[in-house]
Amino acid sequence: MTTKKIIKQIAKREGVTEKQVEKDMQEAIRFAMASLNPDAQKFWQQISPDGSEPSVDIFLKAISAEVLKRTQEKVVVKYKK
């Protein structure tokens, strides 16, 4: 699923425009990047090594990849037991 489709689905579900969803997500990214939590900082460093604020598109792709990676790791561990 493309990031545009994800944003469109969220907008439809929440009853707002796609532009509003993107604006809210960008604001959430900005807030999250300010976290002092070391794990959070490590995560943001992986997404944006230069420390710049990533676009919603880049963030959604990165978080999707991370979820997929963690899901696959759980499956491998489950079958190794």
N, C-alpha and C positions, 0 to 999 in steps of 0.2 A: 504494500500500500504506500502510495506517495505521501509526502508530508502535506501537500495541498489537500489530499483527500482526508487526511487525519484532521486537519484544521476545519475543513468543511463539515465533517461529522460532528465535531465538538460544537461548532457554531450552531448547527441545526438542533442538537440536543439541548443546548443552553439558551436557545432563542435569541442569539446575538449575531452580529455580522462577523464574517471571517476576519475582517480588519481588526475588530475588537478582540477577537481571540488572539491574533498575532500580537497586538499591543499588550494584552495582559500577560501573555507568555514571555514576551521580551522583558517586561517589568519583573516577572518572577525570576527570570534568568539573572537579571541585574542584582536582585536581592540575594539570590542564592550564591552568587559569586563573591559576595561580601562576607560570607560565613568564615569564621575563624577556625572552624573544625578542620583538623588536619586531613581527615579522610575526604572531606568535601573539597579542600584545596587541591589534593592529589587528583581527584576526579576532574576538576576544572582545568588543571594543568595538562591533563591528557587531551581534553577537548580543544583547548586554546593555549598552546605552549607559550605564546607571546603575551598572554594575559588580556588580550582584547576580548570584548564581549561577543560571543558567537551569535550568529543569526538563529532565528527559530528553526530554520531548515537544518542547519548544521547541528544544533542541539538535539532535535528530534532524531536525526540519523545516528548521532553518537549514543543517545540513550537507548535507541532500538538495538543497536549493535551490542551494547552492554547487557541488556536484558536477554538477548539471544545467547550471548556467551555464557551468562550465568545459568540459563536454562539448560544449555548443553552440558555444562559442568555437572549439574545435578543429575542429569540422565546418566552420564558416564559413571558417577559415583554410585548411583542406585544399582547399576548392572554389575559393578565390580564386587558388590557385597555378596 
